Amino acid sequence: MEFTYKVRDSRGKVLRGLQEAKDRDSLIRNLLRQGYYIISLQEVNRTSPVINRELFSLKVSKKEVLM
């Protein structure tokens, strides 16, 4: 799984990143171990909305259904 995150370091600097992790809890443990305060964490959805829209808007004719 891939996640985007926003954290604050010990100096108060806000950092953003993209990281691969087995699951959400693994990433949280990893970021906390590095001394970061987690502001937000979001799983990246790799499915493109454009592709989904195109796939589900395809029409099948009655002739094709009967084949």
C-alpha positions in Angstrom: 0.0 0.0 0.0 1.1 3.5 -0.7 0.4 6.5 1.6 0.8 10.3 1.6 1.5 11.8 4.9 2.0 15.2 6.6 4.1 15.3 9.8 5.8 17.8 12.0 9.4 17.2 13.1 11.0 18.1 16.5 11.8 21.6 15.3 8.2 22.3 14.2 8.9 22.0 10.5 6.0 20.5 8.5 7.1 17.7 6.1 5.1 15.9 3.5 5.9 12.6 1.8 4.9 9.5 0.0 5.8 6.1 1.4 5.1 2.4 0.8 4.0 0.4 3.8 2.5 -3.0 4.6 -0.5 -1.2 6.2 -1.5 2.1 7.9 -0.4 0.9 11.4 3.1 0.0 10.1 3.5 3.4 8.6 2.3 5.1 11.8 4.8 3.1 13.9 7.6 4.0 11.5 6.9 7.7 11.5 6.6 7.8 15.3 9.9 5.9 15.6 11.5 8.6 13.6 10.3 11.2 16.1 7.5 12.8 13.9 4.2 14.1 15.1 1.6 12.8 12.5 -0.7 15.5 11.2 -2.4 13.5 8.4 -2.1 10.2 6.7 -4.0 9.1 3.5 -3.9 5.9 1.5 -3.1 6.6 -2.2 -5.8 5.4 -4.6 -4.0 4.6 -7.8 -7.2 4.1 -9.8 -7.7 7.1 -12.1 -11.2 8.6 -12.0 -11.1 9.2 -15.8 -10.4 5.5 -16.5 -13.2 4.5 -14.1 -15.7 6.9 -15.7 -14.8 5.6 -19.2 -15.1 1.9 -18.2 -18.5 2.3 -16.6 -19.9 4.6 -19.3 -19.4 2.1 -22.1 -22.6 0.9 -23.7 -23.3 -2.5 -25.0 -25.8 -2.9 -27.8 -28.7 -5.5 -27.6 -27.0 -7.4 -30.5 -23.8 -7.7 -28.5 -25.7 -8.9 -25.4 -27.4 -11.6 -27.4 -24.1 -13.0 -28.9 
